[in-house]
Amino acid sequence: MSKKNYTIIILIALFVTLGGFLRLYKLSSQPYWMDEGYTVNAVISGIENGHKNFSAILDSGKIYFCPIYCYPTEFIAKIFGKNAFSFRLFSAVAGILFILIIFLIVKNLFNANIALLSSFFISFSYWQIAWSRQARWYTLFALFFWLSLFFFYKFFYGKKNKAANLSLAALTAVLAILTHKIALLLPIIALFWIIIDYAIDKKKNLIKFIKNIALGIIFFIALALLMKYAFNTNFIFAFCKKISFNYNLPYYLSFYLKNYWLLIIFSIFAIFNFKEKNKAYFLILPVLAYLTVLSFLTNIVHYRYLFHITPAFYILASVGIIDIYKKIRHNPLKFIFIFAIISIFLISNGAIFPQSFYLLESDNPAKLGQRPHYAYTPQPDFNSAYAVIKNSLQNDEIVISSHPHFNKIFLDRAGYWLKYSYIGIENNVSSIKNDREHYVGAKVIDDLDELRQIMKNNSGYIVFDFMSIDNRIPQDEINYIINNSELIYFDEISDFSKIWVYRF
């Protein structure tokens, strides 16, 4: 083995080791955020209540579809116990594995130097580390998503193992869709690429082009049938049903230009200067596809729904940086250039030092000024709030919560739910049956009169966070709670991550 190969192995091993340490460091210490609670509740419900149609049976009798992340996490929880480490471990392992997978993919598509730089960015990216430490499936989804893209590319352009590459592309696409339904864009991206590739190279065989289109359509139909009959879920219908024409592009551009500006600069350079245009265009296509859908076809803004395509920036930026590096003639200048890029990245968007708490992707109202909408991922300290309740809760007392799935997680009871729309859209309230909410079957409090009656006839605690009162829970209910209860706990992590506990 050559000295260069030894160096490559040592460096990638170092990136995986350090990246793994950053992802596993004090994994249990960060409080759960709202969506983690849904995953944790689903895992606990799967262990306690079993499954139906590959979904965990919730205490309410409803189901929660999460087979790719939740099944393995149930197995982990049975070994290590029902705790934050167990619930987050699979995400962390996927994030660690992603460092190596990106290296192998980029090395195959480009070369070892570009692959090493891409893996470095993945290893020490703040957002990659932050999302690897959550009991959610975003890093796992990114893993399957990029494997599917890679195998499709190998099938499309490779001359060997075409059947194997197509099979692997299809398998990882199915795994990606079962992990997160927004992966339904994968087969559409593949179809678009077939058309774009033919448009770029007019010398392509027309018959082969038609065959590829037909193959793509057949795959899409087969995928829809598989989802419907094998997993009893009609993702395509659900996806189409949620289409709502809106204009959210400024939010996404603002966030990603602010957080990925360095990578985007070199990515643009790579797109216009890299000789192998088809590879650059292939990498940017998923970015444009998801940016278009999320910016114009949905009425909500979730930056995490673009998280899985951000590796395109890491890869394209690495292509651009290495290209510039090669054009620099003097070795001292080459060193200064690479050192400057790495330093700027680590200062602006890196996380080389271990942390026990990571703020997730959100707008910051204090910095952005007045805007009609703030896209935030709330992270109030539910753990501490419920610890206060648990320490003094009596058997005959009740707990009213804006997020009753945390009642189940921390107190092992459903309690009561202050009804509101979780995503802040009028008439879009989580499904209710027999006056019980969806996740844990908490008793629903519909209005102020019902809240007043319950508080009059019982004693107990009320817990709610900033998101739930941000134009969601009716203000008259909040005012009644404040005026007729005692505030016993308050915590503020950020402008949009606050939590209150009242005793009545």
N, C-alpha and C positions, 0 to 999 in steps of 0.2 A: 504493500500500500504506500502511495506517495506521501510526501510530507504535507502537501496541500490537502489531501483527503483526511489525514490525521487532524489537521487544523480545523477543517469543516466539522468533523465529528465532535471534536472538543468544544467548539463554539456552540453547536446546536444542542449538545448535552448541557452546556452551561445555561443557555437560554431556557431550556425546558426545566432545569433544576431551579433556577432563580424565579422563573415565571410560576412554577409550581408552588414554591415557598410563598410568594406574594398572594397566590390564590387560596392557599390553605391556612395562612397565618391568622390565628384567632378567629376561625371560621364561624364559631358559635356566638361570638360576642356582640355582633351587630343585631339590633332589634329587628323583628320581622316588619316588613312593610306590607301594605294592604294586599297586594296580589300574591305575595308569598303565603299569606294566610289561606288563600283559596287552595293553593297547592298542598300545603300542610294538612288542611282539613280533608282534602281528597285522599291523600296518602293514609291518614288515620282511618278514614271511612272505609277505604279499600281493605285495610287490615281487619277492621271490626265487623263490617257489613258484607264484605265480598264484592263481587263484580257482576255486571250485566252488560252484554254487548260491548265488551272491552272497556267498560267505564266503571268507575268506583260508584257504589251505591251510597248516596249521602244519607244523613240522618233524617232528612225531609222526605226521603223516598225517591227524590230526583237522582239523576246520574251526572257524573262529571267525567268528560272524555279527556283522558290524559295518559294513554297506554304507554307511550315511549318513554316518558319521564317518570310517571308515577309507579309503574310496575317495578322497575329496578330499584326505585327509592323505597318502596315497601320492603323489598328484600333487604336493603341496607338497614332500614329501621328495625327490622326483626333481629339483626345482628348487633347493632350498636345502640339500639334504643330509640324511642320517639323523642328526638331532640334536634336542635338546629343543625348540628354537625351532620347528622344522618340525612336530613331533608335537603341540605345544600351540597353534599359530597358529590353527587352525580354531576351536578352543574360544574363544580370545580374540576373534576376529572375531565369532563368534556372540554373545558377551557384549556387545560394543560395539554391534552391530546391535540387540540386545534393548532397549537404552536408547531408541533411536529408535522401535522397534516399539511399546513400551509407551506412549510419548507419543502415537503416532498412534491406537492402540486406545482409550486413555482419553479423548483429545480427542473421538473420535467418539462414545463412550458418554456422556461427561459434558461437560466443557468444558476450555478451554486451561489455566486455572489449576490444576485438579486434575491435568491431564496433566503439567504442568511439575513439580509437586511430586512426583508419582509417579516421573517420570524422574530427578529429583534423588536420591530415595531409592535407585533402582536403580543410578544412576551411582556412588554413594559407599558403598553397602552393603558391609561387609566380606565377607560371604558371597558376594555376587554377584561381587565382584572375585576372591576366593580360588578359586571354582570355575571362573571364566573362564580361569584360569591353569593348568589341569590338562589333561593329555592324555586327557580323558574327555569324554563327550557331554552332560553335565548342562545346560549353558547352551544347547546346540543343541536339546536336548529341550524345554526350557522355551520356547524360541522357537516351535517348531512347535505345542506344546501350547496356548499362548495365542492363536496365530493361528487354530487350529482352533476354540477356544471363541468367539472373536470372530466368525468367519464363520458359525458355527452361530447365534449370537445375532442376527446381521444377517438370516440366512435366516428365523429364527423370527418376528422382530418387524418386519423391514423390509418395505416395500411394493414396492421396486424391486429388480431384479437377483436375484430369489430363486433362480433356477436357478444363476446364477454363484456366489452365496454358498454354496449347498449343495455345489456342486462343489468350491469352495475349502476348505470345511470338511472334506469327505471326503478331499481330497488331503493337506491338512496333518495330518489324523488318521492317515492311512497313513504319512506321513513320520515322525510322532511315534512310532508303534508300531514302525516299522523302526529308529528311533533307540534306543528303550528300550521293552521289552515291557510295562512297567507302564502305558503309555499305553492298554492295552486297556480301561482303565476309562473312556476318553473316550466311546465310544458308549453305555456304560451310564449315564454321567452325563447324556448327552443325553436318553436315555429317561426317566430320573428327572425331568429338568427339564420334559419334556412333561407328565408326570403332576402335578408340583407346580404348574406354571402353571395347569393346569385346575382344581386344587383351590383355588388362590388366587382365581381369577376364575371363579365358577360361571356367568357369562354366556357363557362360551366355547361355541362351537358343538360339540355332541357328535360330529357326523359328521366335522368337521375334526380333532377330538381323536383319533378312531379312525384316521383317515387318517395322522396324524402318527406314532402308535404303530406302525402297520403299516409305514410308511416307515422308521422307526427299526429295526425288527426285520429288514426286508429288507436294510438297509444293514449291519447286524451280521453277517448270514449271508453277504452278498457279501464283506465284509471277511475273514471266516474262510476263505472259499474262495480269495480272492486270496492270503492268506498261505500257504495250503497248496500251491496249484498254481503260483503265479507265483514264490514265494520258497522253496518246499519246506521250510516250517517251520510247525509246528502250535503257534503261540503259545498259543492258547486251551487246548489240552490240557495244555501244559506249565505254564500258569498255574494251572489247576485242580488239577493233580497236586501242586503245591507248597503248596496250602492246608493249614494246620495251625492248629487252634484254640488260641490262647494269649491272655495278657493282658499287653500291652506298653504300654498307654495311659499309665501314670505316667511312663515314660521320655520319651515324646514331649512330654507336657504340661510336664514339668520342663524339658526342653531349650528348647522354643519359648517358654515363658513367661519363661525366663531371658534369652533372646537377642532376643526380639521384643516384650517387654513394652510398650514405648512405642507401637509400632504396633498391638498388639492392643487396648490401651485405646481408642484413637481408632477402631479398626475396630468395636468393640462399640458405641461411640457412634453411628457411621454406620448400623449395622444397625437400631438402634432409633429413630433420629431422622431419617434421610434420607427424603424424601418418596417417591422412586422405589424402593419396597421391592423390586420384582422384580429390579432391577439389583443391589441389595445381596445379595439371596438367591442370585442367579445366581453372584455372585463367591464366596460362602461355600460353595456346594454342593461344588465340587471339594475344598476343604479338608476338609470333613466326610467326603466319600467316601474319600479316601486315608487320612485319620486313622483311620477305622473299619477299613479293610482291613488297614493295617499294625499297628494296635493289637490286633486280634482274630483275624486270619486268617493270621498268619505267626509263625514261631518265632525270627525274627532281628530285631534292631533296627538299622536303618540310617537315620540322620537325613537323609542325602543323598537318600533316596527321597521325601522331602517337600519337597526344595529347589524343585522346579518350581512348587509351589502357593503359595510364600511371596509372590510378587508380589500375591496377593489382599490380603495385609496392607498392602502399600505403597499399593495403590490405595484400599482402603477407609479406611485411615488418612488419606490425602490428602483423601478425601471428607469425613470428619469434621472434619479440621483446617480446611479451607476453609469449611465450614459454620459453625464456631465463629468463624472470622475475620470472616465477614460480619456476625455478630451483635454484634461488638465495635464500639461507636460511635465511639470516639476513635482517631484515627490513631496517636498515640504508643503506645497500648496494643496496637494491631494489630501494630505493628513489634516491640514487646517480646515479644508472643506468638509470632510467627513465628521471631524470633531465638532464643527460648528452646527451641522445638521443634527447630530445626535444630541448635543447640548440643548439646542432650541426645542427639539421634540420632548426631551425629558422635563424641561422647565415648563413648557406650555401644555403638554398633554400626556406626560408620562407619570409613572408611579414607581420609582425605583426603590423607595423606602416603604416597608410594610406598614399598613394601617389597619385599625380594627373597625373603622367606619368609613364607608364610601357613599358620598352623595350621588344619587343616580341622575339620569338625564332629565333636565328640567330647564325651563326658562327661569330667569331671575327677575321678578317684577321691580326690585330695587335698582337694578342696573339698566333695564330696558325701557323704563318709563311707562307711560300710559299706553296700553294696547287693549283691544276689545277681547282678547283671549290670552290666557297664560297656560301653556302646556307644562304641567308639572307632574312629577312622580312623587306623591306624598310619602314621607318616611317618618311619621310621628313615632314616638317611643311607646308603642303598644305594650312592650314587655314590662317596662317600669310602671305604666299606668295600671295594668292588670295585677302587678305584684302588690300595689297599694290596696286594691280591692280584695285580693285573695287573703291578705294578712288579717283583715278584719271582717270578712264576709261571714254572716251567720246563715244557718240552714234555712231559716224562714225568710230571708231577705232575697230580693230579686235584683237582677242586673239588666238595665236597659242600655243598648249599645247601637251605635251607628254601623258597626261591623260585627254582628253577632257570631260570625265564624270564629272570632277571637274569644268569645264566651266559651265556645266548645273547646278550643285549643288550651286555654289557660285555666278554665274553671270547670270543664267537663259538664257544661249545661248550656242549653240553647238560649234561655232568657228571652228578652223582648227586643224587637227591632223598631227603631225610629224610621219609618218608611220614607224613602226618597229614591231618585234616580241616581244610580251609582256613577253614570257617565255624565250627569248634569244636563240631560236632554229631556225636555218636558214629555210626559206620557211614555217614557222609556224606563219603566221600573221593572226590576227583576221579577220574574214570574212568581205569582203567589197562588197557593192552593189551600183551601180550607183555612184561610186567615193565617197561614204559615209561610215564612219566606223560604227561598229556594235552597240555601246552602245547608243550614242546620235545623230548619223547621222552627225558627224562633217565632214567637207570637208577634203578629204585626200590630203596630200602633199607627192607626190611619190618620188621626187628626188630633187637634188640641184637646177636644172634649174627652177623647179616649185616654190621652196622656194624663189629663187632670184627674180622671177617675182612678186610673191605676196608681198614681202617686198618692192619692188620698187614701186608698185602701191598703197600701203596702209601704214598706220601708226598704231601702236598698241603695243602689248606686246607678248613676248615669255616666256613660263614657262616650265622648264623640271627638272627632278630629276636625281640622280646618276644612278639609275637602268636603266633608258631609254638611257643613254649614255654609259653604261657599255657593250660595244660590241654589241649594238643594233642599235641606230640611227647612220647612217654613219658619220664618222669623218669629212668628207668634209662639211657636213651640219652644224655640231657643230662649226667648224672653221669659217664658213661664218657668223654665228650668232654672235660669239664672236667679230669678226673683223668689223662688220657692225652694231652693236647695242651697247647700253649703259647698263651696269650692274647696276640695281637699287635695287636689293635685293639678298642676299645670306644667307643661314642658314645651319648649320651643327650640327646634333644631334649625329651622329656616322660616322664611315668611309663609311658606305653604306647608310646613311640617310642624303642626302644633296639636296638642291633645289636652283635653280637660277631663277631670273626674269630679262629679258632684255627688254628694250624699243627701238623701231626702228621708 
